[in-house]
Amino acid sequence: MPNPSPSSSDQIAQATATLTQLKDHLRTNPPVTDMLPLLARLLDEDSGVPILLGDVLRNAARLVSQQAASPQTDEIRLIIDGLRDAAQEATDWHVLHWDIQRVGGQAFEPAGPPTTS
């Protein structure tokens, strides 16, 4: 397996900025047909955000566990457990992939004006 170069803080900031742009775009009430391809990519069952986030959190838990001073403190064990629990929850969201596919078969009214929430 190749050894990938580490992501920089700026690259992570760009990724979160892109998600912020998507969030803001969806608040403008685009047609559902325009939204579906974006969400399909975001929630892909194999490579979407839930799967990636779950993998990131599991790897973070592994690193904390491996590199914590021995013996591990209760606080470290709680952190590791929290990361692992969050990883499982994030990965479980991959089922949203099927919801997005089902939305594609539904009829929708034209988009109205943006909401103010």
C-alpha positions as CSV (number, residue, x, y, z in Angstrom):
1,M,0.0,0.0,0.0
2,P,1.5,3.4,-1.0
3,N,2.3,5.8,1.8
4,P,0.1,8.9,1.0
5,S,1.4,12.3,1.9
6,P,-0.3,13.9,4.9
7,S,-3.1,16.3,4.4
8,S,-2.4,19.8,5.4
9,S,-4.5,21.9,7.7
10,D,-5.2,24.1,4.7
11,Q,-6.5,21.1,2.7
12,I,-8.8,20.1,5.5
13,A,-10.0,23.7,5.7
14,Q,-10.8,23.7,2.0
15,A,-12.8,20.5,2.3
16,T,-14.9,22.0,5.1
17,A,-15.3,25.2,3.1
18,T,-16.6,23.2,0.2
19,L,-19.2,21.6,2.5
20,T,-20.1,25.0,3.8
21,Q,-20.7,26.2,0.2
22,L,-22.9,23.2,-0.4
23,K,-24.9,24.0,2.8
24,D,-25.3,27.6,1.8
25,H,-26.3,26.6,-1.8
26,L,-29.0,24.2,-0.5
27,R,-30.4,27.1,1.5
28,T,-31.1,29.0,-1.8
29,N,-33.8,26.3,-2.6
30,P,-32.3,24.9,-5.8
31,P,-34.4,22.3,-7.7
32,V,-34.2,18.9,-6.1
33,T,-33.0,17.6,-9.5
34,D,-29.9,19.9,-9.1
35,M,-29.4,18.8,-5.5
36,L,-29.5,15.0,-6.1
37,P,-26.2,14.6,-7.9
38,L,-24.4,16.6,-5.2
39,L,-25.9,14.5,-2.4
40,A,-25.4,11.3,-4.3
41,R,-21.6,12.0,-4.4
42,L,-21.5,13.3,-0.8
43,L,-23.3,10.2,0.5
44,D,-21.9,7.5,-1.8
45,E,-22.1,4.2,-0.1
46,D,-18.4,3.4,-0.8
47,S,-16.6,6.7,-0.8
48,G,-18.9,9.3,0.6
49,V,-18.4,11.5,3.7
50,P,-20.0,9.0,6.2
51,I,-17.6,6.2,5.2
52,L,-14.6,8.6,5.0
53,L,-15.4,10.2,8.3
54,G,-15.8,6.8,10.0
55,D,-12.4,5.7,8.7
56,V,-10.8,9.0,9.8
57,L,-12.2,8.7,13.3
58,R,-11.3,5.0,13.6
59,N,-7.7,5.8,12.5
60,A,-7.6,8.6,15.0
61,A,-8.7,6.3,17.8
62,R,-6.0,3.8,16.8
63,L,-3.3,6.4,16.8
64,V,-4.3,7.7,20.2
65,S,-4.4,4.2,21.5
66,Q,-1.0,3.3,20.1
67,Q,0.7,6.5,21.1
68,A,-0.8,7.2,24.6
69,A,1.5,6.7,27.5
70,S,1.2,3.3,29.2
71,P,-0.8,2.6,31.2
72,Q,-3.6,4.5,29.5
73,T,-5.6,6.8,31.8
74,D,-9.3,6.6,32.1
75,E,-9.5,9.9,30.2
76,I,-7.6,8.5,27.2
77,R,-9.8,5.4,27.2
78,L,-12.9,7.6,27.2
79,I,-11.5,9.6,24.3
80,I,-10.7,6.4,22.3
81,D,-14.2,5.0,23.0
82,G,-15.8,8.3,22.0
83,L,-13.9,8.3,18.7
84,R,-14.8,4.7,18.0
85,D,-18.5,5.3,18.8
86,A,-18.6,8.4,16.6
87,A,-16.9,6.4,13.8
88,Q,-19.6,3.8,13.9
89,E,-22.4,6.4,14.0
90,A,-20.9,8.2,11.0
91,T,-20.4,5.0,9.0
92,D,-24.0,4.0,9.8
93,W,-25.1,7.2,7.9
94,H,-24.1,5.5,4.6
95,V,-27.7,4.2,4.4
96,L,-28.7,7.7,3.4
97,H,-27.3,6.7,0.0
98,W,-30.4,4.7,-0.6
99,D,-32.7,7.5,0.5
100,I,-31.1,9.8,-2.1
101,Q,-31.7,7.2,-4.8
102,R,-35.3,6.9,-3.8
103,V,-35.8,10.7,-3.9
104,G,-34.9,10.6,-7.6
105,G,-38.0,8.7,-8.4
106,Q,-40.4,11.2,-6.8
107,A,-42.2,14.2,-8.3
108,F,-41.5,17.7,-6.9
109,E,-42.9,21.2,-7.3
110,P,-40.7,24.0,-8.6
111,A,-38.5,25.5,-6.0
112,G,-39.8,28.5,-4.1
113,P,-37.9,31.4,-2.6
114,P,-35.1,30.7,-0.2
115,T,-36.0,30.3,3.5
116,T,-34.6,32.5,6.2
117,S,-33.5,29.9,8.7
